[in-house]
Amino acid sequence: MVADPAEFVTVPAAARARNLDPRQLKRAIRRRELRAFDFGGWPRVRLEDVDCWIESSATTSPTPSTPPTLAQRHFLDELAAAVAERVLRELRQEPGG
């Protein structure tokens, strides 16, 4: 199947369309994370491929696989109490004194 050049855009155009820095796309191409095609000496990409690359690069916030141990909970409770005590002490002090 022959690719239709009309469905491809330059790297700068793809970056603008997806609000990215062109260097991000160039790095992804160099790492072979994003497919690029050469039409007339200029690398071009499909926006669909860029979207897939963005999705595959998405990170999620890490979630703990196990609940904290009793020792960790105790430490965090003590830390929170110490911070709260310090904040209250600073709030009670007179301004400028």
Secondary structure, DSSP 8 states (H G I E B T S, - for coil): ----GGGEEEHHHHHHHTT--HHHHHHHHHTTSS--EEETTEEEEEHHHHHHHHHHH-------SS---HHHHHHHHHHHHHHHHHHHHHHHS-TT-
